[in-house]
């Protein structure tokens, strides 16, 4: 499953970040590294962006960026 498919209020664990090198590096610099727990907070009215909580802060991601993050549900 990918981060963009995570239900609001649900949590998951990052398994892998995939994509081209620039996107992977950018997402990892924002804290989306293997093993991190993320929680889906909300989605904008038109479905993009989405807000997640990780490492004690909230992060907004575009749907295509979130689709690059593979997670396992907790």
Contact map, one row per residue, 1 for C-alpha under 8 A:
11101100000000000000000000000000000000000000000000000000000000000000011110
11111100000000000000000000000000000000000000000000000000000000000111111000
11111100000000000000000000000000000000000000000000000000000000000111111000
01111100000000000000000000000000000000000000000001000000000000110110000000
11111110000000000000000000000000000000000000000000000000000000000010000000
11111111011100000000000000000000000000010000000000000000000000000000000000
00001111110000000000000000000000000000010000000000000000000000000000000000
00000111110000000000000000000000000000111110000000000000000000000000000000
00000011111000000000000000000000000000111100000000000000000000000000000000
00000111111100000000000000000000000000110000000000000000000000000000000011
00000100111110000000000000000000000011110000000000000000000000000000000011
00000100011111000000000000000000000011100000000000000000000000000000001111
00000000001111100000000000000000011111000000000000000000000000000000001111
00000000000111111000000000000001111111000000000000000000000000000000111100
00000000000011111000000000000000011000000000000000000000000000000000111100
00000000000001111100000000000000110000000000000000000000000000000000111000
00000000000001111110000100110001110000000000000000000000000000000001110000
00000000000000011111000100000000000000000000000000000000000000000001110000
00000000000000001111101100000000000000000000000000000000000000000001000000
00000000000000000111111100000000000000000000000000000000000000000000000000
00000000000000000011111110000000000000000000000000000000000000000000000000
00000000000000000001111111000000000000000000000000000000000000000000000000
00000000000000000011111111100000000000000000000000000000000000001000000000
00000000000000001111111111110000000000000000000000000000000000000000000000
00000000000000000000111111111000000000000000000000000000000000000000000000
00000000000000000000011111111100000000000000000000000000000000000000000000
00000000000000001000001111111111100000000000000000000000000000001000000000
00000000000000001000000111111111100000000000000000000000000000000000000000
00000000000000000000000011111111000000000000000000000000000000000000000000
00000000000000000000000001111111000000000000000000000000000000000000000000
00000000000000000000000000111111100100000000000000000110000000000000000000
00000000000001001000000000111111110100000000000000000000000000000000100000
00000000000001011000000000110011111100000000000000000000000000000000000000
00000000000011111000000000000001111100000000000000000000000000000000000000
00000000000011100000000000000000111110000000000000000000000000000000000000
00000000000011000000000000000011111111000000000000000110000000000000000000
00000000001111000000000000000000001111100000000000000110000000000000000000
00000000001111000000000000000000000111110000000000011100000000000000000000
00000001111100000000000000000000000011111000000000011100000000000000000000
00000111111000000000000000000000000001111100000001111000000000000000000000
00000001100000000000000000000000000000111110000001111000000000000000000000
00000001100000000000000000000000000000011111000001110000000000000000000000
00000001000000000000000000000000000000001111111111100000000000000000000000
00000000000000000000000000000000000000000111111111000000000000000000000000
00000000000000000000000000000000000000000011111100000000000000000000000000
00000000000000000000000000000000000000000011111100000000000000000000000000
00000000000000000000000000000000000000000011111111000000000000100000000000
00000000000000000000000000000000000000000011111111000000000011100000000000
00000000000000000000000000000000000000000011001111100000000111100000000000
00010000000000000000000000000000000000011111001111110000000111100000000000
00000000000000000000000000000000000000011110000011111000011110000000000000
00000000000000000000000000000000000001111100000001111100011110000000000000
00000000000000000000000000000000000001111000000000111111111000000000000000
00000000000000000000000000000010000111100000000000011111111000000000000000
00000000000000000000000000000010000110000000000000001111100000000000000000
00000000000000000000000000000000000000000000000000001111110000000000000000
00000000000000000000000000000000000000000000000000001111111000000000000000
00000000000000000000000000000000000000000000000000111101111100000000000000
00000000000000000000000000000000000000000000000000111100111110000000000000
00000000000000000000000000000000000000000000000011110000011111000000000000
00000000000000000000000000000000000000000000000111110000001111101100000000
00000000000000000000000000000000000000000000000111000000000111111100000000
00010000000000000000000000000000000000000000001111000000000011111110000000
00010000000000000000000000000000000000000000000000000000000001111111000000
00000000000000000000001000100000000000000000000000000000000011111111100000
01110000000000000000000000000000000000000000000000000000000011111111100000
01111000000000000000000000000000000000000000000000000000000000111111110000
01100000000000001110000000000000000000000000000000000000000000011111110000
01100000000001111100000000000001000000000000000000000000000000001111111000
11100000000001111100000000000000000000000000000000000000000000000011111100
11100000000111110000000000000000000000000000000000000000000000000000111110
10000000000111100000000000000000000000000000000000000000000000000000011111
10000000011110000000000000000000000000000000000000000000000000000000001111
00000000011110000000000000000000000000000000000000000000000000000000000111
